[in-house]
């Protein structure tokens, strides 16, 4: 009997880590970080202590790749596979995480506490060099008797739905995270026609209980909102995640609107532009005109912070898309602080904001409410730590949107019914999302068995 265990990311979002076991081998898909509010910091799932024969990485979002150094430290001889884009993207994410952890450790030391980084920058570099790149959707053998094919997940560039054939012939589809609608850099996922009727489908249920607006409609709303702010002489700040800021910048560029790109989003922009080969036919090329209209914020002889101050101080309208997707850190916070008290300006929140995050708080406030941003800063002489808290009144327009890289419950249910697996295990969602997707699948295809995973519990299949 085969077993599936959501070590992390079962009945919650974050720390995705999925263990598959049978009599032949044990393998892992993803090992991500759990990102709570700033006060809680980052944590990680439990690293399996039993032998692992191989590992597959679906994509390079931090909640799927953020703990890679920990599991690879414990399982040094375990081969790991990912698309080449995800391999580089994971390095960007992990290197940044290591720098933040080192800074936090220094702050803890100056505050009289002891805090150790989970991993070092050197370990982040090692991850990139030790991952074997998957360069196309062809079949490969990660371990004797197993066959694997990566197919575009449509979630972001380099993200994969993973097809697996076990030595006894059983077939698995692992689909977490994925999107069935086109985005700026990648076309939507499709039903793998050569892999219908699998024995097991493991699928996300992020929005399993919800219906989302059409992405095309939301992109038009984005363009219209930005034009409206620019026409009144205002500035727009759009906080987003590093590897998908480009999915916001490109629709604007295609409407003829230039934008500044800041933070680690610049690294991903270079990666997407300089890629020598596209991983699959679902990747959408970037045109020269789009490259001209998306402007990475760089010092050009100045330091980065000076270039940012120039944008903030300028009287010209501007659009800035910066990392710090939930306003828990990153350059986006500084832009929000600079733009928030001017009614000509706007803050556009493009997607999901976790409970207790600064982004969630902002969209719940009304105009003229007070927003507090606080940060710990090491004194210039290194003698200690100061807590700097600044209050701002919400005068700018705050616009929530639903530009998600996930499909909603109805779309996922139709995709599942067409794929027609014998058993479905739902992951990566709150309990209500599991139940919502279960109901939608049952209405379309009552013969499919659906099981909701719980973090830490094993499911036999």
Secondary structure, 3 states (H helix, E strand, C coil): CCEEEEEECCCCCCCCEEEEECCCCEEEECCCEEECCCCCCEEECCCCCCCCCEEECCCCCHHHHCCHHHHHHHCCCCEEEEEHHHHHHHHHHHHHHHHHHHHHHHHHHHCCCCCCCCCCHHHHHHHHHHEEEECCCCEECCCCCCEEEEEECCCCCCCEEEEEECCCCCEEEEECCCCCCCCCCECCCCCCHHHCCCCEEEEECCECCCCCCCHHHHHHHHHHHHHHHHHCCCEEEEEECCCCCHHHHHHHHHCCCCEEEECCHHHHHHHHHHCCCCCCCCECCCCHHHHHHEEECCCCCCCHHHHHHHHHHCCCCEEEEEECCCCCCCHHHHHHHHHCCCCCCEEEECCCCCCCCHHHHHHHCCCCCEEEEEEEEECCCCCCEEEEEEEEECCCEEEECCCCCCCEHHHHHHHHHHHCCCEEEEECCCHHHHHHHHHHHHHHCCCCEEEECCCCCEEEC
